[in-house]
């Protein structure tokens, strides 16, 4: 199966940018150690610091789904409750 690319967009509420950023940073090291994680990079928009993007590559959708159910993601969601304005995930396939 072709690897799965994930583009996750997180928009923090004004006043919560640093809190959301610090919680997102906590996810990086632990996620990179997960089975199937090929790439897990966090970016912050230069013009809108409330906008964060995770660019991820996984060896399979099944292993990405395991990641989505991991305790550290549940902890992130609890820690950022009310601090995130929007969250979207795009599952993508590399074509060139």
Helices and strands as residue ranges (DSSP letters): E 4-12, H 17-32, E 37-44, E 51-58, H 61-68, H 71-79, E 84-92
